[in-house]
Amino acid sequence: MKLVKIFSGLIIMILVLYFLMQNTSLVSVDLIFVEYDNVQVAVVMLGALAVGTITVSYTHLTLPTKA
């Protein structure tokens, strides 16, 4: 079962990387205090995914559980 999880994780990672390689156009990112020009869409998506993952992990670890 562990091998199936590892293999499926690798397949998902390959699909995500393929999707990111297709999105290489340049965009401008305007945050509250700073603006970035000529940033690849893939970098913006990876940043959003990282922030979302960290946020969910943090809230999952800090929320009280029902006993």
Secondary structure, 3 states (H helix, E strand, C coil): CHHHHHHHHHHHHHHHHHHHHHCCCEEEEECCCCEEEEEEHHHHHHHHHHHHHHHHHHHHHHCCCCC
